[in-house]
Amino acid sequence: MAEIEFSQNGSRNRGVRGTRLLAGIAYVVAAACLLPMIAVVLAAVTGGTDTISHLMETVLPGYIVTTLILVVLVAAGTFSIGTGAAWLVTMTRFPGVRFLEIALVLPLAFPAYVLAYAYTFILDHPGIVQSTLRDVTGWGPRDYWFPEIRSTEGAAVMLILVLYPYVYLLARAAFLQQSATAFLAARALGNNPWLAFRRVSLPMARPAIAGGVLLAVMETIADFGTVSYFGVQTFATGIYTSWFSMADRAAAAQLALCLLGFALIMAVAERTQRGKAKYYQAGKQHVAQPAVHLTGPRACGAFLLCAIPVLFGFLLPVIILVEMGLESEQNLFSQRYIGFIQNSLILAGTAAVITVFAAISVGFFQRLRPGRASSATAYMARLGYAVPGGVIAVGLIVPFASFDNALDVWMRQTFDVSTGLLVTGSIWLLVAAYMVRFLAAALSAYEGGQSTVHANMDAAARSLGQTPLGTLRRVHLPILTPSLLTALLIVFVDVMKELPATLIMRPFNFDTLAVQAYRLASDERLEGAAVPSLVILAVGLLPVILICRQVGRR
């Protein structure tokens, strides 16, 4: 009996120590996610106002107007394409619908700035489209009007083409989960299919659709590569200009604070509307929606409406990029490009592992100790996804640069030794920025898998003498392996595509594929930019293929 009691006490002590360790890691992760926002606020408040006053008199109103125009255009475009396509592939049957319901997800693999490079190559003044038009008609450069791709509207189109799958996926899932009883009742009351959709199905799917649109909006305000390349002045480009061109960290922090405030308002709006909107099915039994079989012109129209986003959002850009890459002089197998690939893989792999580990710590701590503290920790861990990469970069560099400078001064005065910049400009600080930025995505994937682990499994493991960490290692992790692999892959690809944080925080002479593509495109060497862009696209297809497989199974 004494030995059994001693064993139980030892197991209990190990469990307490494990729980405390898990809580400590979760709190550190939450603090790391909160640090950039606090640093941005402090730097903006304590910094000088000369530059920001000048910006307010000159370009800041333009930043505000342009950002709002982009947000409105992208919200309207992603809502229309995503919701319309989701309804057609869910509620109708026409030739090619099975292929299109999967292909509509493919544009998600593209970073918007890569799409911008492809379409600029063919639609700009020296591009093949306008050159052919002039050759056929004999017109001069000023004899005709052609839409300007390098514009706010052009940037909005690029963002819409790569972001509508957010709305499509969520709207399609919402339509599939709806019971047909309410829709059929609306039809029985004399409403045609369009009115029944607008009055019944669309309002019931509103929370999911609004969530997808707000995700697209947050990606829009975080975008830097597309708007920078098109010369569109937004808050994202203003932060980069203030940091590098003006060398004014205070102004960059003040602009970052404005963008942070807008992003957090969007995040709170999404959380609020999702929490308050509740819709209940009419009846206790789920009735599948009856599919309408389309023929003739209606089938052709439905096919075209669903195929156009796939054509312009994936197929055509891939063809253009391949042609550009073949015409370029960039050698993907040269030592220089191998270095770019290695740098990208090192950053993406390291960030993915650390981010998923942080997600496991936060998610399991919330399950182990449900309450205000763990809920607040999880909420703070999710805030990073609503914060643009440029804001996170500024929020991390400012405090750590001050720390490095203070440490260097103290070491010089005390030991006559210069420490230089220990943290600022290191790979680890850049990895920390990636973790803050993409932790929400990893946490969502982990929690989605964790919901399948019944609480009785935890109780059974604990009754057999397992500590909390033992339960996590021997019960949860083996079951959650598919979800964890998905989270790893999502974060890996997101890091490969991330541009603003990488541009601002990367170590000296440590370039990635995204940075190389941006640099070549900025020098108007679009054929060369196609080569790293194709590698980024190939990597980005991996999680999209997983999503397509899930869509196909469902």
N, C-alpha and C positions, 0 to 999 in steps of 0.2 A: 504493500500500500504506500509506503514511504517513497519507493522508487517511482510508482505511477504518479504520485502527487508532485514529485520533483520534476518528472518529465512534463507534466501539464504546466507547471510553473515556468519551466524553461521555454516551452512552446509559446506560452502567453507573453513572456518577456520578449521573445524574438518577434512575436506579432506586434507588440507595442512599438518596438524599435523600427520594424518595417513600416508600420503605419506612419510613424513620425518622419521617417526618411521620405516616404511617398508624399506626405503633406509638404515637407520642406521643398522637394523638387517642384511640386505643383505651384507653390507660392513663388518660387524663384522664376518659373516660367511666366506666371501672371505679371510679376514685377517687370520682367524683361519686355513683355508686350506693352506695358503701361509707360515704360521709361521714355520711348521716343515722343509720345504725346506730351508728357510733362516737360521734357526738355525743349520741345518746340514752343510750348507756351511760355516757359521762363525766358528762352532766348528772344522771343518776340517782344516780351514785355520789357526786358532789361536792355535790349539793343537800342541803338540810335534810330531816329526817325527821319533823318535827312533823305536817305535813298527812298524809303517808302513814301515820303511826302512827295518827292519828285515823281515816283511811279503813279501815285494817286492823281496827279495833275496831268499825266501823259498817257500811260498805257494801261493802268489798272482798270479803268472803266471798260476798256476793250477786252481785257481778260475776262471780266465778269460777263459781259454780253456774249462773247464768243463761246465761253464755257456753257452758258445757259442755252444758247442756240443748239450746240452739239447735243446737250442732254435731251432737249425736247425732240430733236430730229431722230436721235437714236432710240429714244423711248417709243416714239410713234412707229418707227420702222420695225423694230424688233417685235413690238406688240402685234402689228398687222401681219408680218410674215410668219412669226412663230405660232400665233394663235390660229391663223387661217390654215396653215399647213397641218397643224396638229388636228384640227377639226376634220379636214378632208381625209387624212389617212386613217383616222379613227372611225369616222361615221360613214364613209363611202367606200365603194369598191370600183376600181377602174384598172385598165391594163397598166402594169408597172407599179402598182401601189406598194407591193411588198418590198420592192427594191428601194423605192423612194422613202419609205418610212425609216429605213436605215441610213440611206445616203444623205438625208437632210441633216444628220448629225456631223457629217464629215468636215464642214467649214470650221468647226470648233478647233481643229488641229492647227489652223493658221493663226499666227500672230497678225494683228491688223497691219503692222508696219511692213510685213512681208507682202501682204496683198497690195499695199500702196506701191511698193517697188514694181510689182508685176504690171499693174494697170498704168502707172506712169510711163513705163517703157513703151506701151503700145498706144496710149491716148494722148501723150504730150505732143507738142508741136512737131518735133522731128520723128515721132513714132509712126508705126506702120499705118495706122488708121488715117491720120491726117495727111500723110504723104501720099497714100493711095487716092484719097479724095482730091488732092491737088492735081495729081497726075491724070485722073480721069476727067475732071472738069476744066483743067487749065486755069484754075483760080490762083490768085496770089495770096500771100499770107493775110492780107487785109480785106479780101473779097468775100469772106464768109465768116459765120459765127460758129464756134464749136464750144461745148461746155468745158470749163476749166477744171481739170482734175485736181490741181493744187489750190484747193479752196476749202472753206468750211463745209460746204455741201459735199465735196469730194471726200473729205475726211469722215463725214457722217456716213456716207455710203460704205466706205471700207469697214467702219466699225459695225454697221448694221449687218453686213454680210458675214462677219465672223462671230457676232454676239447673239444673233437670233436663235441659235440652238439652245441657249439657256431657257428662253421662253418656250420653245418648241417642246423640249423634254418635259418641263414641268406641266405645261398645258396638256400634253398628250397623256401624261400619267393621271392628271385630274379628270380628263374626259373618260378614260378607261375605268376609273373608280366610280363614276356616277351610275346610279341605277336609272334604267330607262323609264320608270313609272312616271316621273314628273314630266319628262319630254313627251311621252305618249299622251299624257293628260292634256298638255298644251296643244298637241295636234288634234285631239278629239274635240277641243273647244274652238276649232276653226282656224288655228294659226298654221301658216305654211312652215316648211322646215326652217327658213331663214328667221322668221319671227320667233319660232320656238327656240332656236339656238340663241338668239339675242336676248330673249326674255327669261329663259330658264337655264340652259346649259352654261352660258357665259357668266352670269352672276354666280352660279355655284362654283365655277372654277376660278373666280376672281382672286382668292388668296394666292393660289399657285401662280397664276399669270402675273400678278403684281410682284411676287417674289422674284420671278424671272426677269421682269423688266427692271426692277431695282438692282439686281445683280449686273445687268447690262449697263445701267447708268453708272454704277460705281466703277466698273471697268473703264467706262468712257472718261470719267474725270481723272482716272489714274493713268490713262494712256499718254505716253510721251513720244514714242517713235513715230507714229503716224502724223500727229499734229506738228511735230518738229520738222519732219521731212517736207510736209506740205506748206510750211511757213505760216501755220495757223497759230495765233498767239493766245494761249490759254494759261491757266495757273501753273500747269505742269511745266510748260516751256519757260514761264517767268521765273520759277524756282531755279531751274538749271542756269538761266542767263544771269540771275543775280549771284549765284554761287561761283560760276566760272568766269563770266565776262566782266562782271562788276566787282568780283571778289568781296562781296558784302554778305557776310553770314547772317547778320541781323535782318537784312531785307529778305533774304531767302527764308529765314525762319518766320517772318511776318507773313509772307505769301503762303508759306506752308501752313500756317495757323488758319488762314482763311480757307484753304482747301480742306484742311482737317475738319473744320467746323461744318463745311458743306457735306463732307463724307459721313460724318457722325450723324448729322440730321437725316441723311438717307438711311443709314443703318437703323436708327431709332424708328423712323417711319415704317421700314420693313418689319421690324420686330413688333411694332404696335398693331399694324394692320393684320399681321399674321395671328397675333394673340387674340384680337377681338372678333375676327371674322369666323363665324361658326355656322356651318350648313349641315342640315340633317337630311338623310335620305327619306323619301316618302315610302313608308312601308318597311317591314322588318326583313324582307328577302331582297337580295340584290338581283336585278333583272338586267341582263346584258343589253347594251344599246343595239337596236336593229340596224344593220348596215344597208345603205342604199346603193344599189348597183347602177352605175352610170353607164350610158352608152352614147354613141354618136358625138355630137359637138360638146355635150356636157363632159363626157369622159376626156375628150381632147383638152377642154379648158382646165379641168382639174389636174390633168397630167402636166400641162404647161405651168400652171401656178405653182406646183410643187417642184418642178424640174428647174425652173429659172434660178431659184436661190442656189441649188446644187451646181448648176452650170457656171454661174458667175462667182459663186463663193468657193468652189473647189476645182472643178474640172478645167476650166479655162485658165485660172492662175497656175495650176500645175504644168499645163502645156507651155505656157509663156515662160515660166521659170526654167523648165528643162531646155527650151530653145535658147534662152539667155545664157544658161550655164554652159551649153555646148559652144557658144560663140565667144565665151570669155577666155582669158588667158590664165585664170586661176587654176592652180593644180591642187586638188584636194589631198593628194598624197605627198605633197611637199613637206619638208620639215616644219615650215612655218605653220601650215594648216594643221598638221598633226599636233603642234603645240596648242593651237586654238581649241581643237577637239579635246585634248587632254585637260586643259584648264576648265572647259565647260563641264566635262564629265566629273572632274574632281569636285567642283563647286556643287553641281547638282546632286551627286551621290552623297557627299558629306551632309549637305543641307537636308536631303530627304531622310537620311537615317536619324539625324538629330531632331528633326521636326516630328517624325513619327514617334520617337521615344518621348518627346515632350507631350504629344497627344495622348499616348498611353498613360503617362503619369497623371495628367489632368483628368482624363476620362475615367480612369479606374478610381482615382481619389474621390471624384463626385459620386461614383457608385458605392464606394466603401463608406464614405461619411457624408450622406446626403444632408444638406442644410444650407444656410445662408453663405457660410464661408466657402464651401466647395462650389456652390452655384455662382458666387461672385468671381471665383477663380476661373471657372469655365467661361463666364461672360467676358472677362478681360482678355482671356486667351483668344476669343473670337473677334475682338475689335480690330486686330491687325488687318483682316481681309478688307475692311472698309477704309483702310488708310492707304493712300497711294505710295508706291515705292519711293518716290522722291521725298515725300514727307518723312518716311521712316529713316531714310538715309540722313537727312538733315538732323533729325531727332537723335540719332545715335552718334553722328560725328561730332556734334557740338559738345556734349558732355565729355566724351572720351578724348577729344582733342584738348580740352581744358585740363583733364586729368594728366595726360601725357606731358603737356607743357609744364604743369606744376611739379610733376615728379622730376622732370629734367632739370628744372631750376633748383630744386632741393638737392638733387644728387650732385649738381655742379658746385653748389655752395658748401655742401657737407664733405663730399669725397672727391671733388674735382673730376667727376666722371660724367660724361654725357650719355643719357639713356636713349635719346632720340624719341621717335614715336613707336612705342611698344604695341599699342592697341590700334590706334588710328592707322588706316591704310593696310591693315592685315586681313588675311583671308577669313579669320575667325569672326571679325566684326561684320564682314559681309555675309557670312553664313548666319550670324545672329539676325541680321536684317531679313534674310530669306525666311528664317524660322518665324519671326514676328508676322511677316507678310502672308505666309501660307499655312500657318498653324490651323486656322479655321477649317480649311479644306481637309487636312489630315484628321482633325478632330471629328468632323462630320462623318467621314468614312469609318473611323473607329467606332463611333457611337452607333452608326447604323448596323455594324456587325455585333456590337455589344448587346443590342436590344434582343438578339436571338438567344443569348445566354440566360436561361431562366434562373431566377433567384434561388430555386431549390438546389441547383448545382453548387452555388456558393455555400449553402448551408450544409450540403453533404460533404463537401471538401473540408469545411471547418470542423465538422463532427468527427472526421477522420484524422484530425490533428494538424491540418495544414494551416500555415500562417497566411495572412492576406497576400504577401508576395508569393508564397508557394501556390496559392490558389490562382493567382494571376499567371504564374509560369507554367503550371501543370494542367490547368483547366481552360482558362480564357485564351491564352495565346495560341494553343493548337487549334481551337475552334475558330479563332479570328484570323487565321493565316490568310485567307483570301481577301478579307477587308484590309488587312495591313499591307499586303502586296499592292492592292489598289491605291491605298493612301501613299505608299512609297512612289508609285509610278506617277500619280497626279502631281505630287510635289516636285519630283524629278523634272517633269516636263515643264511645269510652271517656272522653275528656276532657269531652265534652258532658254525660255522665252523672255524672262524678265530683263528689261533694258535700263530704266532710269536709275534704280538703286545700284546696278552694276556699273553704270557710267560714272556715278558720283563716288562710289566707295571702293572700287577695285584697286588692288595694289598697283604700284607703278610697273609698267611693262608686263601686265598680267591681263591680256585681252581674251575675250571669249568669242564664240561664233556670233552671238548677238551684237557685240560691240564691233566686230569686224564687218558685219553686214551693214550696220548703221554708218560706220566710217566710210565704206566704199560708196554707199548711196549718197551720203552727204557730199562726196566729191564727184557726184554724177557719174559714177562708174557702176551703172546698174547691172551690166552683164556680170561683173565681178561679184556684186552683192547677191546675185542669184545662187551662187555656189554655197555659201554658209546658210543662206535662207532655206535651201532644199534640205540640208542636213537637219536644221531645226524642225522643218516640216515633217521629215521622216520620223524623228523622235516623237513629235507631237501626235503622230498617228496612233501610237501605241495605246494610250488611254482611250482614244476615240474608238478604236477597234473593240476594246473591252465594253465600252458603253453600247456600241452597235450590237454586240453579242447579247447583251442584256435586253436591249430593245427587241431583238429578233426572238428571244426566248419568250418574252411576255406577249 
